[in-house]
Amino acid sequence: MSKADAMAAKVLPLMPEPTPSEPLVEVRDLRIQLRSRDGARLLNVVNGVSFPLHRGRTLGIVGESGCGKSTTALALMGLLPGSARVAGGQVQFAGENLLAKSEKEMRELRGAKISMIFQDPMVALDPLFTIGDQLAEPLERHLKLSGAALRERQVSLLQAVSIPSPETRLGQYPHQMSGGMLQRVVGAIAIACNPALLIADEPTTALDPTAQAQFLDLLARLRDTYQLALIVVTHDFGVTARLCDDVLVMYAGSVVERGPVREIFDHPRHPYTQALLAAIPQAQEDRQGRLRTIEGQPPDLARLPQGCAFAPRCPNVRPKCHELPPPLREMGDGHVASCWRAGEV
């Protein structure tokens, strides 16, 4: 253990650790409402999301834009916008309900025990401060590091995310580094205080394919090295296949399917999950070489259809689908799906 790590271990506030059989994170029936632009209505943007997550495992939250996946992640961080509010549910983290904590208490947890990697590193990093300055902020705030111990920790963090010449990089500004390198810097800041939970929101969107693959490998290595609980928010099933142990598929604010990644890929039970998998480029092209698409558009959350929200776009819709919303049904082996015909697939 380095001098910086030894000092961090002394000053980092400890939270109760769950037993190996208990999840580090357990979200229970999370409901979030967002006020409409005219301020007249509250829209249900997240509706009854539940999932467990253990240390050393990765959960992928998948769905189209506007389905509620990023809002779910922001709720875990306590970073919902002012127009949103938690309408119900619990977010248990190491045995404590995060939704019951004050903003002051959440500020002490963010960066120390829970961290987030945002999708655009150019937005996440301040162009007016050096990489070293931005790495120093969480270390000084949460770990009270300074002097040689701070410098040692900064260098070791850049080495941990495979940035060459870390001593030189500490004095550089964001505009002097590539997008892939900046995303690694954001990752270094996120793990600076050895968090137990790391959330990555569309972490490869701004990267080219080579940098994407490298960053996903980096996330996997960080998860395994530090036994992080990792949540990856993405619209890309390719990212999910490469990195995740479990998958949660969202549509119109609700969970439509959840289960182990191999089970979801091999035996998808919800038509929306099937459609997303069929739309993966180069994997499911028809004989004319055209990509498959999902017909129609996601519903307006202010005017959700009666019954199943996916019914207007579903190729296997039945009259019952327009009448009642389907409950989540157990399919076995931790696999659940919200579809009246899930047992027929």
ChimeraX attribute file (.defattr): number of C-alpha atoms within 10 A of each C-alpha:
attribute: neighborCount
match mode: 1-to-1
recipient: residues
	/A:1	7
	/A:2	11
	/A:3	13
	/A:4	20
	/A:5	18
	/A:6	11
	/A:7	16
	/A:8	20
	/A:9	15
	/A:10	10
	/A:11	12
	/A:12	15
	/A:13	13
	/A:14	10
	/A:15	13
	/A:16	10
	/A:17	13
	/A:18	15
	/A:19	10
	/A:20	9
	/A:21	7
	/A:22	15
	/A:23	20
	/A:24	24
	/A:25	23
	/A:26	20
	/A:27	21
	/A:28	16
	/A:29	17
	/A:30	22
	/A:31	22
	/A:32	25
	/A:33	19
	/A:34	21
	/A:35	16
	/A:36	14
	/A:37	9
	/A:38	6
	/A:39	9
	/A:40	8
	/A:41	12
	/A:42	17
	/A:43	19
	/A:44	23
	/A:45	24
	/A:46	26
	/A:47	23
	/A:48	18
	/A:49	22
	/A:50	18
	/A:51	19
	/A:52	15
	/A:53	20
	/A:54	22
	/A:55	20
	/A:56	19
	/A:57	18
	/A:58	25
	/A:59	26
	/A:60	27
	/A:61	28
	/A:62	29
	/A:63	26
	/A:64	17
	/A:65	13
	/A:66	17
	/A:67	23
	/A:68	25
	/A:69	30
	/A:70	22
	/A:71	21
	/A:72	23
	/A:73	20
	/A:74	16
	/A:75	20
	/A:76	26
	/A:77	20
	/A:78	19
	/A:79	14
	/A:80	18
	/A:81	11
	/A:82	8
	/A:83	12
	/A:84	19
	/A:85	16
	/A:86	17
	/A:87	15
	/A:88	14
	/A:89	18
	/A:90	20
	/A:91	22
	/A:92	19
	/A:93	24
	/A:94	19
	/A:95	16
	/A:96	16
	/A:97	15
	/A:98	20
	/A:99	20
	/A:100	12
	/A:101	12
	/A:102	10
	/A:103	12
	/A:104	8
	/A:105	11
	/A:106	20
	/A:107	15
	/A:108	14
	/A:109	19
	/A:110	21
	/A:111	25
	/A:112	25
	/A:113	23
	/A:114	24
	/A:115	25
	/A:116	26
	/A:117	23
	/A:118	22
	/A:119	20
	/A:120	19
	/A:121	22
	/A:122	16
	/A:123	9
	/A:124	13
	/A:125	21
	/A:126	15
	/A:127	13
	/A:128	11
	/A:129	13
	/A:130	19
	/A:131	26
	/A:132	22
	/A:133	16
	/A:134	19
	/A:135	24
	/A:136	22
	/A:137	16
	/A:138	20
	/A:139	23
	/A:140	12
	/A:141	13
	/A:142	21
	/A:143	23
	/A:144	16
	/A:145	22
	/A:146	14
	/A:147	7
	/A:148	11
	/A:149	18
	/A:150	22
	/A:151	18
	/A:152	17
	/A:153	23
	/A:154	26
	/A:155	19
	/A:156	20
	/A:157	23
	/A:158	25
	/A:159	15
	/A:160	17
	/A:161	21
	/A:162	16
	/A:163	18
	/A:164	11
	/A:165	11
	/A:166	17
	/A:167	17
	/A:168	11
	/A:169	19
	/A:170	19
	/A:171	12
	/A:172	15
	/A:173	19
	/A:174	20
	/A:175	14
	/A:176	12
	/A:177	14
	/A:178	11
	/A:179	18
	/A:180	18
	/A:181	20
	/A:182	22
	/A:183	28
	/A:184	25
	/A:185	26
	/A:186	25
	/A:187	27
	/A:188	23
	/A:189	26
	/A:190	27
	/A:191	26
	/A:192	24
	/A:193	25
	/A:194	21
	/A:195	20
	/A:196	25
	/A:197	28
	/A:198	25
	/A:199	24
	/A:200	22
	/A:201	21
	/A:202	20
	/A:203	25
	/A:204	23
	/A:205	15
	/A:206	16
	/A:207	20
	/A:208	11
	/A:209	11
	/A:210	9
	/A:211	17
	/A:212	18
	/A:213	14
	/A:214	15
	/A:215	21
	/A:216	17
	/A:217	14
	/A:218	17
	/A:219	22
	/A:220	19
	/A:221	15
	/A:222	20
	/A:223	20
	/A:224	14
	/A:225	11
	/A:226	14
	/A:227	18
	/A:228	26
	/A:229	23
	/A:230	28
	/A:231	22
	/A:232	27
	/A:233	25
	/A:234	24
	/A:235	20
	/A:236	19
	/A:237	22
	/A:238	13
	/A:239	20
	/A:240	22
	/A:241	16
	/A:242	13
	/A:243	20
	/A:244	22
	/A:245	17
	/A:246	25
	/A:247	27
	/A:248	27
	/A:249	24
	/A:250	24
	/A:251	25
	/A:252	24
	/A:253	24
	/A:254	23
	/A:255	27
	/A:256	28
	/A:257	27
	/A:258	31
	/A:259	24
	/A:260	17
	/A:261	24
	/A:262	14
	/A:263	17
	/A:264	24
	/A:265	16
	/A:266	8
	/A:267	13
	/A:268	23
	/A:269	25
	/A:270	24
	/A:271	24
	/A:272	23
	/A:273	25
	/A:274	15
	/A:275	17
	/A:276	19
	/A:277	19
	/A:278	17
	/A:279	17
	/A:280	16
	/A:281	12
	/A:282	11
	/A:283	10
	/A:284	14
	/A:285	14
	/A:286	10
	/A:287	7
	/A:288	6
	/A:289	9
	/A:290	11
	/A:291	15
	/A:292	16
	/A:293	11
	/A:294	15
	/A:295	11
	/A:296	10
	/A:297	10
	/A:298	18
	/A:299	17
	/A:300	12
	/A:301	17
	/A:302	12
	/A:303	8
	/A:304	15
	/A:305	16
	/A:306	12
	/A:307	15
	/A:308	22
	/A:309	24
	/A:310	25
	/A:311	22
	/A:312	16
	/A:313	16
	/A:314	18
	/A:315	13
	/A:316	9
	/A:317	17
	/A:318	12
	/A:319	9
	/A:320	13
	/A:321	21
	/A:322	17
	/A:323	13
	/A:324	13
	/A:325	18
	/A:326	19
	/A:327	14
	/A:328	17
	/A:329	16
	/A:330	16
	/A:331	14
	/A:332	9
	/A:333	9
	/A:334	11
	/A:335	22
	/A:336	24
	/A:337	27
	/A:338	21
	/A:339	24
	/A:340	19
	/A:341	16
	/A:342	19
	/A:343	12
	/A:344	7
	/A:345	9
